[in-house]
Structure formats: C-alpha cells, structure tokens
Amino acid sequence: MHTLSVRALFCAGLAAVACASVLPLFSPHLIEASSTPPPTGYGNCPAPANPGFNICNPGEPNTFAWETDSPVQVIAAATSETGQVETMEVWADGKKVAESKGSPFDAPINLDSGTHTLQVEEIDSTGASAKSAKFQVSVQGGSGGGNNCSEPSSPGVHVCNPFPGGCNTEPWVTIDATGKGASGKVDRMELWIEGTDIANFPGNEIGTNLIMVFGEVKIVEVDSEGHSKSSSFFFNGPC
C-alpha cells in the first residue's frame, strides 16, 4: 500500500465559489454508497489523468481543518496505477466509515463534533490499494443524519434548506429536502447545481452539507415508475 498525493478539483464548472467546507464522518455502522453506475460527470469530480486522487468535497489536504456541519457530502475520485478502481473507502480517525463501488465516492457521512482526520483509499481490480494524503475536518455540529423536512402534500419536492435566493454565512451549505412521487414510491433524490448532477440519494430524502453551492440549484425526485418532478431555485453562494 502506498500513499499518493491528492489533487483537488475546486468546484470545476460551478462559477468561482469559496470552497471552504466540511466533512462529517463518524457512524456506528459502515455506510455503503449506491453501486449504481454514476452518470457522466457525476459529482463534477473526474478521476485524475495520472494515478492519484481528486478530493472535490470538502477540498484538498491543507494546513487548516475544513469546517462543516454533519453529515457532509464526501466527493472523491481516484485513478489506480495498476488496474481499474473497484472500491473507494473513506476512513475517519483510522476507522473505515464508508465505501462505494468504483470511482467516484459520493455520499454523505456522519461525524461527531470536533476535529477529525480523514483519508480516502482506492482498491483496484488487481487487489492493489493506495491512500490519499490525510486531511482534517472540524465538525461544528454532529453527528447529523437525515433531515426534519416534511413530505410535500402533493407530488413534488419540498426544499427546507437552503432558502431560495439566500447565501451562506458559514463555509458550508446545508441541504434538506423531501420528495413525494407522482406515480410510485420515490426511488432516489438528485441534487443538480448549474446543470451538473452533484449527488444522488436513495429514498425520498436529502440531508447533507457541502461547499459547492452557487447559482441554479435543482432538486429532483425520481419515482419507482421512472417519472420525476423537481424544484429549482437560485442560491447566491457566499454572502
């Protein structure tokens, strides 16, 4: 196992955003992200051209700890030196807390309040593995998980956070929304920013924190019959 340097991709394609976020990561149970193949550009976090990592949210390792609330959306992509990336893992304080099939990893993770050391690991088709450089997050409110956003009375999406037309006074932005299907049970919720699918969430709820929020935001519910409804609004980014 060897350590590869991390190359951050700060909000590519999302107009200049003050990328200062956070990343909650501590859960009593291992979180397994969806194994559904992500669409092209998913998370707006492409794998690097050379072996290594892109830590797109909360951001690259630095001398300071990224501030956030919990849960936080961890978005990271990797390229292996010896084979195709088959598994991505997120470690917090030396403990594996989440994993996903393939690259990228894109899921919310819970972490208790306080400062935590995080690291991303990729395991490829040959069994070889590599870890990113370590980075710290300072969780202001943990451990999070879920949301308190009520289901809309009619099919569609109820967005509780953030406030349409608002701006974030903290480095991170909280996103809470719940959907109701038009023709069946809600299969997933999608978060789109400036025309890019940033993250998908199984079930009918979104509850996360991230830094890449600027411009047009669209939240979509997709039901079990494949039909969808959405809610769109503009968010100003940093105040």
C-alpha positions as CSV (number, residue, x, y, z in Angstrom):
1,M,0.0,0.0,0.0
2,H,1.4,3.4,-0.8
3,T,0.3,7.0,-0.4
4,L,-0.5,9.2,-3.4
5,S,-0.8,12.9,-3.3
6,V,-4.2,14.5,-3.6
7,R,-5.1,16.9,-6.3
8,A,-8.2,18.9,-5.5
9,L,-10.7,19.9,-8.1
10,F,-12.4,23.0,-6.7
11,C,-15.9,23.4,-8.0
12,A,-14.9,22.9,-11.6
13,G,-17.7,24.3,-13.9
14,L,-19.5,25.8,-10.9
15,A,-18.5,29.5,-11.2
16,A,-15.9,30.6,-8.6
17,V,-17.1,29.5,-5.2
18,A,-15.4,30.0,-1.9
19,C,-14.7,26.3,-1.3
20,A,-14.3,26.2,2.4
21,S,-16.4,23.3,3.6
22,V,-16.5,20.4,6.0
23,L,-16.9,16.8,6.1
24,P,-18.7,14.8,8.8
25,L,-17.7,11.2,9.1
26,F,-18.4,9.0,12.1
27,S,-21.1,6.4,12.2
28,P,-21.6,3.3,14.3
29,H,-22.4,1.4,11.1
30,L,-20.4,1.3,7.9
31,I,-22.2,3.2,5.1
32,E,-22.2,1.6,1.7
33,A,-22.9,4.1,-1.1
34,S,-25.1,3.1,-4.1
35,S,-23.4,0.7,-6.5
36,T,-25.5,2.1,-9.4
37,P,-23.1,3.3,-12.1
38,P,-22.9,7.1,-11.9
39,P,-23.8,9.2,-14.9
40,T,-21.1,11.0,-16.8
41,G,-19.8,14.0,-14.8
42,Y,-21.4,12.7,-11.6
43,G,-20.3,14.8,-8.7
44,N,-18.4,17.0,-11.2
45,C,-15.4,15.2,-9.9
46,P,-13.5,13.3,-12.6
47,A,-10.7,10.9,-11.8
48,P,-7.2,12.4,-12.4
49,A,-5.3,11.6,-15.6
50,N,-2.5,10.1,-13.6
51,P,-2.6,7.7,-10.6
52,G,-3.8,9.7,-7.6
53,F,-6.9,11.3,-6.1
54,N,-9.2,14.2,-6.6
55,I,-10.8,15.3,-3.3
56,C,-13.6,17.5,-4.6
57,N,-15.6,18.0,-1.4
58,P,-14.6,19.3,1.1
59,G,-11.3,20.0,-0.6
60,E,-7.6,19.1,-0.9
61,P,-5.5,18.5,2.2
62,N,-4.3,21.8,3.7
63,T,-2.8,23.2,6.8
64,F,-6.2,24.0,8.3
65,A,-9.2,21.8,9.0
66,W,-12.2,22.3,6.7
67,E,-15.2,23.5,8.7
68,T,-18.6,21.8,8.3
69,D,-21.8,20.5,9.9
70,S,-22.7,16.9,9.8
71,P,-23.4,15.0,7.7
72,V,-21.2,16.2,4.9
73,Q,-21.1,15.2,1.3
74,V,-17.7,13.5,0.6
75,I,-16.9,13.6,-3.1
76,A,-13.7,12.0,-4.3
77,A,-12.4,10.2,-7.4
78,A,-9.3,8.1,-8.0
79,T,-7.1,6.6,-10.7
80,S,-5.1,3.5,-9.9
81,E,-1.6,2.7,-11.1
82,T,-2.2,-1.0,-11.7
83,G,-5.8,-1.6,-12.6
84,Q,-9.4,-0.3,-12.6
85,V,-10.7,1.2,-9.4
86,E,-13.3,-1.2,-7.9
87,T,-13.8,0.1,-4.4
88,M,-13.5,3.5,-2.7
89,E,-13.3,3.8,1.1
90,V,-13.4,6.7,3.4
91,W,-11.5,6.5,6.7
92,A,-12.0,8.7,9.8
93,D,-9.5,8.7,12.6
94,G,-8.1,5.4,11.5
95,K,-11.5,3.7,11.1
96,K,-13.3,2.8,7.8
97,V,-16.7,4.5,7.9
98,A,-17.9,4.3,4.3
99,E,-17.3,2.6,1.0
100,S,-18.7,2.6,-2.6
101,K,-18.3,0.5,-5.7
102,G,-15.9,2.0,-8.2
103,S,-15.0,5.7,-8.5
104,P,-16.1,8.3,-7.6
105,F,-17.2,8.1,-4.0
106,D,-20.1,10.5,-3.5
107,A,-22.2,10.1,-0.3
108,P,-23.0,11.9,3.0
109,I,-21.2,10.7,6.1
110,N,-21.9,11.4,9.8
111,L,-19.2,12.6,12.2
112,D,-19.3,13.7,15.8
113,S,-18.5,17.3,16.7
114,G,-14.8,18.1,16.8
115,T,-11.7,17.8,14.6
116,H,-11.2,14.5,12.7
117,T,-8.5,13.2,10.4
118,L,-9.8,11.8,7.1
119,Q,-8.3,9.7,4.3
120,V,-9.6,8.2,1.1
121,E,-8.5,4.8,-0.1
122,E,-8.9,3.1,-3.5
123,I,-8.7,-0.7,-4.2
124,D,-8.3,-1.8,-7.8
125,S,-9.0,-4.9,-9.8
126,T,-5.6,-6.4,-9.0
127,G,-6.1,-6.1,-5.3
128,A,-3.6,-3.2,-5.0
129,S,-4.5,-0.2,-3.0
130,A,-3.5,3.4,-2.5
131,K,-4.4,6.1,0.0
132,S,-4.8,9.8,-0.4
133,A,-2.9,12.3,1.8
134,K,-4.6,12.8,5.2
135,F,-6.8,15.9,5.7
136,Q,-8.7,17.3,8.6
137,V,-12.3,18.5,9.1
138,S,-13.7,20.5,12.0
139,V,-17.3,19.4,12.6
140,Q,-19.3,22.2,14.2
141,G,-22.5,20.2,14.8
142,G,-22.6,16.4,14.7
143,S,-23.4,13.8,14.1
144,G,-26.3,14.6,11.9
145,G,-28.0,12.2,9.6
146,G,-31.4,12.6,7.9
147,N,-33.5,15.7,8.0
148,N,-36.6,17.2,9.5
149,C,-38.1,18.3,6.2
150,S,-41.7,17.2,5.8
151,E,-43.0,15.4,2.8
152,P,-45.0,17.7,0.4
153,S,-48.8,17.3,0.4
154,S,-48.8,16.7,-3.4
155,P,-46.3,15.0,-5.7
156,G,-43.1,17.0,-6.0
157,V,-40.2,18.3,-3.8
158,H,-40.3,20.2,-0.6
159,V,-37.0,22.1,0.0
160,C,-36.4,23.2,3.6
161,N,-32.7,24.2,3.2
162,P,-31.2,26.3,1.8
163,F,-33.5,29.4,1.4
164,P,-34.1,30.2,-2.3
165,G,-32.2,33.4,-3.2
166,G,-30.2,33.2,0.0
167,C,-26.5,33.0,0.7
168,N,-24.3,31.0,3.1
169,T,-22.8,32.8,6.1
170,E,-20.8,29.7,7.0
171,P,-18.2,27.9,4.9
172,W,-20.7,25.1,4.3
173,V,-24.3,24.9,3.0
174,T,-27.0,22.7,4.5
175,I,-29.3,21.0,2.0
176,D,-32.5,19.3,3.3
177,A,-35.3,18.2,1.0
178,T,-38.0,15.5,0.8
179,G,-39.9,14.2,-2.2
180,K,-43.2,12.6,-3.0
181,G,-43.7,10.5,-6.1
182,A,-46.3,11.1,-8.7
183,S,-46.7,7.5,-9.8
184,G,-45.0,5.4,-7.2
185,K,-42.6,5.4,-4.3
186,V,-39.6,7.8,-4.6
187,D,-36.6,5.8,-5.7
188,R,-34.0,8.5,-5.4
189,M,-33.4,12.2,-5.0
190,E,-30.9,14.1,-7.2
191,L,-29.1,17.3,-6.5
192,W,-28.1,19.4,-9.5
193,I,-26.1,22.6,-9.4
194,E,-25.6,24.7,-12.5
195,G,-26.7,21.8,-14.7
196,T,-24.4,19.2,-13.2
197,D,-25.6,16.2,-11.2
198,I,-23.7,16.7,-8.0
199,A,-25.1,13.8,-5.9
200,N,-27.9,11.1,-5.9
201,F,-29.5,10.0,-2.6
202,P,-31.5,6.7,-2.3
203,G,-35.1,7.1,-0.9
204,N,-37.1,10.3,-0.7
205,E,-34.8,12.5,1.4
206,I,-31.7,14.6,1.0
207,G,-29.8,15.6,4.2
208,T,-26.3,16.8,3.7
209,N,-23.8,19.6,3.9
210,L,-21.4,20.7,1.1
211,I,-19.5,23.7,-0.2
212,M,-20.2,23.5,-3.9
213,V,-23.4,25.5,-3.9
214,F,-23.6,28.5,-6.3
215,G,-26.1,29.5,-8.9
216,E,-29.1,27.5,-10.1
217,V,-30.0,24.6,-7.8
218,K,-32.4,21.9,-8.8
219,I,-33.6,19.0,-6.6
220,V,-35.3,16.1,-8.4
221,E,-37.4,13.2,-7.1
222,V,-37.5,10.1,-9.3
223,D,-40.1,7.6,-8.5
224,S,-40.3,3.8,-9.0
225,E,-42.0,4.2,-12.3
226,G,-39.3,6.4,-13.7
227,H,-41.3,9.6,-13.5
228,S,-39.9,12.8,-11.9
229,K,-40.7,16.2,-10.5
230,S,-38.3,18.9,-9.4
231,S,-37.9,22.2,-7.6
232,S,-35.4,24.8,-8.8
233,F,-34.1,28.0,-7.2
234,F,-31.1,30.3,-7.3
235,F,-28.6,30.4,-4.5
236,N,-26.1,33.2,-4.2
237,G,-23.2,31.3,-2.6
238,P,-21.0,33.1,0.0
239,C,-22.6,36.3,1.4
